[in-house]
Amino acid sequence: MTSTAQRATTIAWIVLCALTIGSWWLSPARAGAPAIPNVPITLAVVILGFIKCRLIIRHFMEVRTAPRWLRLATEGWLIALWGSTLAIYLY
C-alpha cells in the first residue's frame, strides 16, 4: 500500500471512530434516560450510518479504485438501503 493510500485509510478510520462516538453521544440511553423515539436523532443516526457505510465500502473494500460502474452501483445500493430504512422508520 502506498503512503497516500495508507494516509487515506488512516483518516477514514479516524473519521469512522469519531462518527461512532458521535452516534453514541446522540443516544439518550447513554445518560440513563429511557429511549424515546425521536425523529431528529434518528435522522442524524441514519445519516451517520450512511456515511460510515460509504467510508467502509470505499476505503476498506477498495471500491475507491474499482471501475466506475462498481462505484456507482455501490452508491446506488447504499442510497436504496438507507433510504428504505429511513422510509420504514418514518412510515
Residue frames relative to the residue before (quaternion, step in Angstrom):
aa qw qx qy qz dx dy dz
M 1.0000 0.0000 0.0000 0.0000 0.00 0.00 0.00
T 0.4369 -0.7082 0.4929 0.2543 3.54 -0.92 0.91
S 0.6752 -0.4967 0.3609 0.4088 3.53 -1.27 0.32
T 0.6513 0.5096 -0.3169 0.4645 3.59 0.99 -0.80
A 0.6588 0.4946 -0.3058 0.4773 3.59 0.96 -0.84
Q 0.6329 0.5178 -0.3323 0.4701 3.59 1.02 -0.75
R 0.6445 0.5189 -0.3163 0.4640 3.56 0.97 -0.85
A 0.6609 0.5027 -0.3109 0.4624 3.60 0.91 -0.88
T 0.6568 0.5037 -0.3081 0.4689 3.58 0.99 -0.83
T 0.6487 0.5113 -0.3152 0.4674 3.58 0.98 -0.81
I 0.6533 0.4992 -0.3136 0.4751 3.59 0.94 -0.84
A 0.6321 0.5238 -0.3298 0.4661 3.59 0.99 -0.81
W 0.6482 0.5186 -0.3165 0.4590 3.58 0.97 -0.84
I 0.6519 0.5075 -0.3120 0.4692 3.60 0.95 -0.86
V 0.6474 0.5039 -0.3122 0.4790 3.59 0.98 -0.85
L 0.6351 0.5247 -0.3312 0.4600 3.61 0.97 -0.79
C 0.6399 0.5112 -0.3217 0.4751 3.59 0.98 -0.80
A 0.6624 0.5033 -0.3032 0.4647 3.58 0.92 -0.89
L 0.6584 0.4998 -0.3121 0.4683 3.60 0.96 -0.82
T 0.6265 0.5291 -0.3351 0.4640 3.59 1.04 -0.72
I 0.6569 0.4871 -0.3031 0.4893 3.56 0.95 -0.86
G 0.6395 0.5301 -0.3195 0.4561 3.59 1.02 -0.79
S 0.6382 0.5161 -0.3211 0.4725 3.59 1.00 -0.80
W 0.6512 0.5048 -0.3073 0.4761 3.56 0.98 -0.86
W 0.6545 0.5322 -0.3110 0.4379 3.57 0.94 -0.89
L 0.6448 0.5324 -0.3161 0.4482 3.59 1.09 -0.68
S 0.5885 0.6139 -0.3595 0.3842 3.57 1.17 -0.53
P 0.3900 -0.7197 0.5142 0.2558 3.60 -0.80 0.93
A 0.5952 0.5975 -0.3598 0.3992 3.60 1.15 -0.53
R 0.5461 0.6277 -0.4079 0.3760 3.64 1.15 -0.41
A 0.7161 0.4171 -0.2433 0.5041 3.58 1.13 -0.60
G 0.6040 -0.5792 0.3512 0.4200 3.58 1.24 0.21
A 0.4928 0.6441 -0.4377 0.3881 3.58 1.26 0.07
P 0.5612 -0.5899 0.4390 0.3800 3.57 -1.11 0.49
A 0.4640 -0.6649 0.5101 0.2871 3.55 -1.11 0.71
I 0.0295 -0.7921 0.6077 -0.0493 3.54 -0.49 1.27
P 0.5282 -0.6291 0.4470 0.3542 3.62 -0.88 0.82
N 0.0426 0.7908 -0.6035 0.0928 3.54 -0.83 1.03
V 0.3904 -0.7671 0.4608 0.2164 3.58 -0.38 1.22
P 0.6775 0.4826 -0.3390 0.4396 3.69 0.73 -0.80
I 0.6561 0.4895 -0.3179 0.4784 3.60 0.97 -0.81
T 0.6411 0.5181 -0.3284 0.4612 3.59 0.96 -0.80
L 0.6325 0.5217 -0.3316 0.4667 3.60 0.95 -0.82
A 0.6601 0.5069 -0.3096 0.4600 3.59 0.91 -0.88
V 0.6782 0.4845 -0.2989 0.4647 3.60 0.90 -0.88
V 0.6368 0.5132 -0.3315 0.4703 3.61 1.01 -0.74
I 0.6479 0.5020 -0.3191 0.4758 3.59 0.97 -0.80
L 0.6498 0.4986 -0.3158 0.4790 3.59 0.97 -0.81
G 0.6330 0.5260 -0.3268 0.4646 3.60 1.04 -0.73
F 0.6245 0.5297 -0.3293 0.4701 3.58 1.03 -0.79
I 0.6667 0.4983 -0.3007 0.4655 3.57 0.89 -0.94
K 0.6505 0.5159 -0.3195 0.4567 3.58 0.95 -0.85
C 0.6530 0.5069 -0.3155 0.4660 3.60 0.91 -0.86
R 0.6482 0.5229 -0.3152 0.4551 3.56 0.95 -0.86
L 0.6591 0.4993 -0.3090 0.4699 3.58 0.94 -0.84
I 0.6543 0.5110 -0.3195 0.4567 3.59 0.91 -0.86
I 0.6808 0.4843 -0.2980 0.4617 3.57 0.85 -0.95
R 0.7182 0.4610 -0.2704 0.4456 3.60 0.81 -0.93
H 0.7980 0.3430 -0.1745 0.4638 3.60 0.81 -0.91
F 0.7796 0.3405 -0.1902 0.4900 3.61 0.92 -0.77
M 0.6992 0.3741 -0.2685 0.5468 3.59 1.26 -0.18
E 0.4618 -0.7463 0.3857 0.2845 3.55 1.36 0.34
V 0.3198 0.7551 -0.5160 0.2477 3.60 1.06 0.60
R 0.5536 0.6231 -0.4057 0.3749 3.61 1.12 -0.46
T 0.7363 0.3574 -0.2251 0.5286 3.62 1.16 -0.49
A 0.4676 0.6838 -0.4336 0.3546 3.60 1.30 0.15
P 0.6726 -0.4649 0.3658 0.4446 3.58 -1.27 0.16
R 0.6680 -0.5431 0.3456 0.3732 3.53 -1.18 0.67
W 0.6413 0.5392 -0.3397 0.4273 3.60 0.92 -0.85
L 0.6614 0.4959 -0.3112 0.4687 3.60 1.02 -0.74
R 0.6239 0.5246 -0.3394 0.4693 3.59 1.01 -0.74
L 0.6755 0.4864 -0.2914 0.4714 3.59 0.93 -0.90
A 0.6391 0.5269 -0.3259 0.4558 3.59 1.02 -0.79
T 0.6755 0.4734 -0.3084 0.4738 3.60 0.92 -0.80
E 0.6152 0.5303 -0.3498 0.4668 3.60 1.05 -0.68
G 0.6608 0.5067 -0.2996 0.4657 3.59 0.95 -0.89
W 0.6453 0.5196 -0.3158 0.4625 3.55 1.00 -0.85
L 0.6557 0.5105 -0.3136 0.4595 3.59 0.94 -0.86
I 0.6516 0.5090 -0.3162 0.4651 3.58 0.94 -0.86
A 0.6632 0.4963 -0.3049 0.4700 3.60 0.94 -0.87
L 0.6622 0.5195 -0.3037 0.4466 3.59 0.91 -0.91
W 0.7489 0.3921 -0.2311 0.4817 3.58 0.68 -1.08
G 0.6093 0.5441 -0.3556 0.4541 3.59 1.11 -0.58
S 0.6779 0.4693 -0.2945 0.4831 3.58 0.95 -0.85
T 0.6045 0.5437 -0.3559 0.4608 3.60 1.05 -0.67
L 0.6758 0.4805 -0.2839 0.4815 3.55 0.92 -0.91
A 0.6486 0.5172 -0.3235 0.4550 3.60 0.94 -0.83
I 0.6383 0.5115 -0.3301 0.4710 3.61 0.97 -0.79
Y 0.6579 0.5059 -0.3161 0.4597 3.59 0.93 -0.84
L 0.7215 0.4541 -0.2573 0.4550 3.58 0.83 -0.96
Y 0.6251 0.5294 -0.3480 0.4560 3.59 1.15 -0.52
